[in-house]
Amino acid sequence: MNRYNFIPIISTKNDLKKRYIVTKYPEIVRDSLDIYVYTTKGDRYDLLAQTYYNDSSLWWIIARANPNLTPFDTIYPNPGDQIRIPSPSRISSILSSYEILNKSF
């Protein structure tokens, strides 16, 4: 899933550059089905998303579920940190919330 599919693009008469409106992300609350792993050197959120969700583009879900561990501007978790991977069974709900937040412009 391309996470920009639902983000409106704006431009003006004076500025023809296309710009994305600020993306809004749903809160990803803890759930008893979530998976916890310790990261090792070389782990990346996109590779973890590919492993657990069969879709590397969903890396942002794992990153957003762990905001206190890694800044959102990198795909590399810190080696040795325990991170939470939202359960694959929750992905459709998370994506639905994301779409709702970003379609309402």
Residue frames as a rotation matrix with the C-alpha (Angstrom) as fourth column:
MET 1
0.578 0.816 0.000 0.00
0.816 -0.578 0.000 0.00
0.000 0.000 -1.000 0.00
ASN 2
-0.451 -0.656 0.605 1.36
0.611 -0.721 -0.326 3.38
0.651 0.223 0.726 -0.95
ARG 3
-0.235 0.379 -0.895 0.75
0.924 -0.198 -0.326 5.50
-0.301 -0.904 -0.303 2.13
TYR 4
-0.808 -0.074 -0.585 0.44
-0.021 -0.988 0.153 8.62
-0.589 0.136 0.796 -0.04
ASN 5
-0.755 0.551 0.356 -2.56
0.586 0.323 0.743 7.32
0.294 0.770 -0.567 -2.02
PHE 6
0.218 0.954 -0.206 -5.00
0.930 -0.138 0.341 9.12
0.297 -0.266 -0.917 0.24
ILE 7
-0.157 -0.356 -0.921 -3.04
0.638 -0.748 0.181 12.32
-0.754 -0.559 0.345 0.86
PRO 8
0.828 0.514 0.225 -4.37
0.507 -0.514 -0.692 15.27
-0.240 0.687 -0.686 -1.14
ILE 9
-0.374 -0.903 0.210 -1.92
0.904 -0.306 0.297 17.22
-0.205 0.301 0.931 -3.28
ILE 10
0.666 0.597 -0.447 -2.26
0.505 -0.802 -0.320 20.99
-0.550 -0.013 -0.835 -3.44
SER 11
-0.554 -0.756 0.348 -0.92
0.828 -0.453 0.331 23.72
-0.093 0.472 0.877 -5.70
THR 12
0.223 0.596 -0.771 -1.83
0.395 -0.779 -0.488 27.36
-0.891 -0.196 -0.409 -6.26
LYS 13
0.926 0.156 0.343 -1.92
0.377 -0.347 -0.859 29.68
-0.015 0.925 -0.381 -9.25
ASN 14
0.741 -0.663 0.106 1.24
-0.656 -0.749 -0.094 31.40
0.142 0.000 -0.990 -8.05
ASP 15
-0.341 -0.829 0.443 3.04
-0.866 0.461 0.194 28.23
-0.365 -0.318 -0.875 -7.05
LEU 16
0.407 0.562 -0.720 2.47
-0.854 0.515 -0.080 25.34
0.326 0.648 0.689 -9.44
LYS 17
-0.706 -0.665 -0.241 4.60
-0.503 0.712 -0.491 22.91
0.498 -0.226 -0.837 -7.46
LYS 18
0.382 0.821 -0.424 2.55
-0.227 0.528 0.818 20.03
0.896 -0.217 0.388 -6.17
ARG 19
-0.680 -0.563 0.471 2.75
-0.570 0.001 -0.822 19.56
0.462 -0.827 -0.321 -2.41
TYR 20
-0.278 0.546 -0.790 1.34
0.505 0.783 0.364 16.91
0.817 -0.298 -0.494 -0.14
ILE 21
0.386 0.456 0.802 -0.80
-0.579 -0.557 0.596 18.06
0.718 -0.694 0.049 2.77
VAL 22
-0.488 -0.626 0.608 0.57
-0.858 0.218 -0.465 16.98
0.159 -0.749 -0.643 6.16
THR 23
-0.246 0.318 -0.916 0.03
-0.107 0.930 0.351 13.26
0.963 0.184 -0.195 6.69
LYS 24
0.047 0.328 0.944 -1.95
-0.989 -0.115 0.089 12.23
0.138 -0.938 0.319 9.77
TYR 25
-0.587 -0.331 -0.739 -1.23
-0.253 0.942 -0.220 8.91
0.769 0.058 -0.637 11.45
PRO 26
0.571 0.820 -0.037 -3.54
-0.262 0.224 0.939 6.89
0.778 -0.526 0.343 13.68
GLU 27
-0.031 -0.500 0.865 -2.57
-0.998 0.058 -0.002 6.09
-0.049 -0.864 -0.501 17.22
ILE 28
0.088 -0.012 -0.996 -1.45
-0.322 0.946 -0.039 2.47
0.943 0.324 0.079 17.36
VAL 29
0.333 0.146 0.932 -2.49
-0.937 -0.058 0.344 1.29
0.105 -0.988 0.118 20.79
ARG 30
-0.758 -0.631 0.167 -1.03
-0.652 0.741 -0.161 -1.78
-0.022 -0.231 -0.973 22.46
ASP 31
0.446 0.851 -0.279 -2.84
-0.843 0.504 0.188 -5.07
0.301 0.152 0.942 21.99
SER 32
0.359 -0.276 0.892 -2.35
-0.577 0.685 0.444 -8.50
-0.733 -0.674 0.087 23.54
LEU 33
0.838 0.001 0.546 -1.72
0.362 0.748 -0.556 -9.93
-0.409 0.664 0.626 20.04
ASP 34
0.787 -0.592 -0.174 1.21
-0.596 -0.656 -0.463 -7.62
0.160 0.468 -0.869 19.32
ILE 35
0.744 -0.635 -0.209 4.61
0.585 0.770 -0.255 -9.20
0.323 0.068 0.944 18.74
TYR 36
0.840 -0.542 0.029 7.73
-0.469 -0.699 0.539 -8.10
-0.272 -0.467 -0.842 20.62
VAL 37
0.742 -0.668 0.057 11.22
0.600 0.623 -0.502 -8.62
0.300 0.406 0.863 19.23
TYR 38
0.462 -0.726 -0.509 14.73
0.123 -0.517 0.847 -7.52
-0.878 -0.454 -0.150 20.14
THR 39
0.979 -0.092 -0.181 16.44
-0.200 -0.290 -0.936 -5.82
0.034 0.953 -0.302 17.24
THR 40
0.358 -0.916 0.181 19.89
0.626 0.379 0.682 -6.64
-0.693 -0.131 0.709 15.99
LYS 41
-0.291 -0.560 -0.775 22.38
-0.282 -0.724 0.629 -4.72
-0.914 0.402 0.053 13.88
GLY 42
-0.994 -0.105 -0.039 21.09
-0.059 0.187 0.981 -4.49
-0.096 0.977 -0.192 10.33
ASP 43
-0.301 0.952 0.059 17.40
0.889 0.303 -0.342 -4.63
-0.343 -0.051 -0.938 11.20
ARG 44
-0.990 0.138 -0.006 15.27
-0.130 -0.913 0.386 -2.09
0.048 0.383 0.923 9.36
TYR 45
-0.404 0.910 0.090 11.59
-0.375 -0.075 -0.924 -1.31
-0.835 -0.407 0.372 9.71
ASP 46
0.143 0.477 -0.867 10.94
-0.987 0.000 -0.163 -2.07
-0.078 0.879 0.470 6.05
LEU 47
-0.570 -0.406 -0.715 12.57
-0.485 0.868 -0.106 -5.50
0.664 0.286 -0.691 6.35
LEU 48
-0.940 0.298 0.170 10.60
-0.026 0.433 -0.901 -6.24
-0.342 -0.851 -0.399 9.53
ALA 49
-0.093 0.947 -0.306 7.39
-0.703 -0.281 -0.654 -5.18
-0.705 0.154 0.692 7.77
GLN 50
-0.077 0.004 -0.997 8.23
-0.899 0.433 0.071 -7.50
0.432 0.902 -0.030 4.89
THR 51
-0.890 -0.342 -0.301 8.83
-0.178 0.869 -0.462 -10.34
0.419 -0.358 -0.834 7.33
TYR 52
-0.844 0.536 -0.023 5.70
0.185 0.250 -0.950 -9.86
-0.503 -0.806 -0.311 9.44
TYR 53
0.034 0.915 -0.402 3.26
-0.234 -0.383 -0.894 -8.29
-0.972 0.124 0.201 6.94
ASN 54
-0.114 -0.188 0.975 4.63
0.823 0.532 0.199 -9.43
-0.557 0.825 0.094 3.55
ASP 55
0.623 0.302 0.721 4.67
0.660 -0.698 -0.279 -5.75
0.419 0.650 -0.634 2.57
SER 56
-0.325 -0.878 -0.352 7.73
0.943 -0.274 -0.189 -3.56
0.069 -0.393 0.917 3.13
SER 57
-0.487 0.167 0.857 5.73
0.200 -0.934 0.296 -0.36
0.850 0.316 0.421 2.49
LEU 58
0.636 0.771 -0.028 4.01
0.154 -0.091 0.984 -0.87
0.756 -0.631 -0.176 5.86
TRP 59
-0.274 -0.868 -0.414 7.25
0.710 0.108 -0.696 -0.06
0.649 -0.485 0.587 7.71
TRP 60
-0.580 0.051 0.813 5.70
-0.284 -0.948 -0.144 3.13
0.763 -0.315 0.565 9.06
ILE 61
0.576 0.816 -0.052 3.24
-0.280 0.257 0.925 1.09
0.768 -0.518 0.376 11.17
ILE 62
0.462 -0.492 -0.738 6.09
0.791 0.605 0.091 -0.49
0.402 -0.626 0.668 13.12
ALA 63
-0.616 -0.728 0.303 7.90
0.536 -0.668 -0.516 2.84
0.578 -0.156 0.801 13.42
ARG 64
-0.258 0.612 0.748 4.74
-0.463 -0.757 0.461 4.58
0.848 -0.227 0.479 14.66
ALA 65
0.725 0.525 -0.445 4.12
0.077 0.581 0.811 1.82
0.684 -0.622 0.381 17.19
ASN 66
0.392 -0.698 -0.600 7.55
0.920 0.286 0.268 2.58
-0.015 -0.657 0.754 18.73
PRO 67
0.687 -0.079 0.722 7.87
0.255 -0.904 -0.342 6.39
0.681 0.419 -0.601 18.76
ASN 68
0.900 -0.335 0.277 9.86
-0.408 -0.429 0.806 6.49
-0.151 -0.839 -0.523 21.98
LEU 69
0.525 -0.719 0.455 12.62
0.364 0.673 0.644 4.24
-0.769 -0.172 0.615 20.61
THR 70
-0.463 -0.675 0.574 13.43
0.795 -0.031 0.606 5.60
-0.391 0.737 0.551 17.18
PRO 71
-0.419 0.307 -0.855 12.84
-0.302 -0.935 -0.188 8.99
-0.857 0.179 0.484 15.58
PHE 72
0.490 0.744 0.454 10.40
0.203 0.409 -0.889 8.74
-0.848 0.528 0.049 12.68
ASP 73
0.678 -0.244 -0.693 13.01
-0.684 -0.554 -0.474 10.06
-0.269 0.796 -0.543 10.23
THR 74
-0.479 -0.852 -0.213 14.91
-0.877 0.456 0.151 6.76
-0.032 0.259 -0.965 10.03
ILE 75
0.528 0.646 -0.552 14.08
-0.663 0.719 0.208 3.17
0.532 0.256 0.807 9.11
TYR 76
-0.224 -0.715 -0.662 16.74
0.051 0.670 -0.741 1.77
0.973 -0.200 -0.113 11.44
PRO 77
0.897 0.426 0.115 15.71
-0.111 -0.036 0.993 0.76
0.428 -0.904 0.015 14.96
ASN 78
0.152 -0.865 0.478 18.45
-0.964 -0.237 -0.122 0.84
0.219 -0.442 -0.870 17.57
PRO 79
-0.092 -0.245 -0.965 20.15
-0.153 0.961 -0.229 -2.57
0.984 0.126 -0.126 17.94
GLY 80
-0.854 -0.259 -0.451 19.20
0.321 0.420 -0.849 -4.26
0.409 -0.870 -0.275 21.20
ASP 81
-0.709 0.671 0.218 15.91
-0.691 -0.598 -0.406 -2.41
-0.142 -0.438 0.888 21.67
GLN 82
-0.689 0.636 0.347 12.75
0.575 0.772 -0.272 -4.37
-0.441 0.012 -0.897 22.19
ILE 83
-0.850 0.429 -0.307 10.21
-0.523 -0.760 0.386 -3.15
-0.067 0.488 0.870 19.68
ARG 84
-0.254 0.875 0.412 6.51
-0.001 0.426 -0.905 -3.78
-0.967 -0.230 -0.108 19.31
ILE 85
-0.980 0.064 -0.189 5.20
-0.187 0.043 0.981 -5.07
0.071 0.997 -0.030 16.01
PRO 86
-0.238 0.962 0.135 1.45
-0.840 -0.134 -0.525 -4.66
-0.487 -0.239 0.840 15.78
SER 87
-0.302 0.178 0.937 -0.22
0.099 0.983 -0.155 -7.98
-0.948 0.046 -0.314 15.05
PRO 88
-0.998 -0.068 0.012 -0.75
0.013 -0.016 1.000 -8.72
-0.068 0.998 0.017 11.35
SER 89
-0.384 0.923 0.025 -4.44
0.915 0.376 0.143 -9.27
0.123 0.078 -0.989 12.19
ARG 90
0.182 0.429 -0.885 -4.68
0.616 -0.751 -0.238 -5.53
-0.767 -0.502 -0.400 13.05
ILE 91
-0.769 -0.639 0.028 -3.24
0.424 -0.476 0.771 -4.16
-0.479 0.604 0.636 9.80
SER 92
-0.443 0.649 0.619 -6.56
0.720 -0.155 0.677 -3.68
0.535 0.745 -0.399 8.00
SER 93
0.575 0.656 -0.488 -7.94
0.817 -0.436 0.377 -1.73
0.035 -0.616 -0.787 10.97
ILE 94
-0.035 -0.688 -0.725 -4.82
0.496 -0.642 0.585 0.47
-0.868 -0.339 0.363 11.17
LEU 95
-0.868 -0.298 0.397 -4.93
0.478 -0.284 0.831 1.15
-0.135 0.911 0.389 7.42
SER 96
0.000 0.953 0.302 -8.64
0.861 -0.153 0.484 1.95
0.508 0.261 -0.821 7.61
SER 97
0.567 0.141 -0.812 -7.98
0.680 -0.637 0.364 4.49
-0.466 -0.758 -0.457 10.38
TYR 98
-0.493 -0.830 -0.260 -5.15
0.430 -0.493 0.757 5.98
-0.756 0.262 0.600 8.32
GLU 99
-0.682 0.291 0.671 -7.42
0.667 -0.129 0.734 6.37
0.300 0.948 -0.106 5.29
ILE 100
0.411 0.898 -0.155 -10.16
0.872 -0.338 0.355 8.01
0.267 -0.282 -0.922 7.34
LEU 101
0.301 -0.381 -0.874 -7.72
0.567 -0.665 0.485 10.50
-0.767 -0.642 0.016 8.86
ASN 102
-0.606 -0.737 -0.301 -6.30
0.162 -0.485 0.860 11.48
-0.779 0.472 0.413 5.49
LYS 103
-0.597 0.458 0.659 -9.36
0.776 0.122 0.619 11.46
0.203 0.881 -0.428 3.22
SER 104
0.273 0.850 -0.452 -11.22
0.944 -0.328 -0.047 14.10
-0.188 -0.413 -0.891 5.18
PHE 105
-0.652 -0.520 -0.551 -9.86
0.388 -0.854 0.347 17.18
-0.651 0.013 0.759 3.38
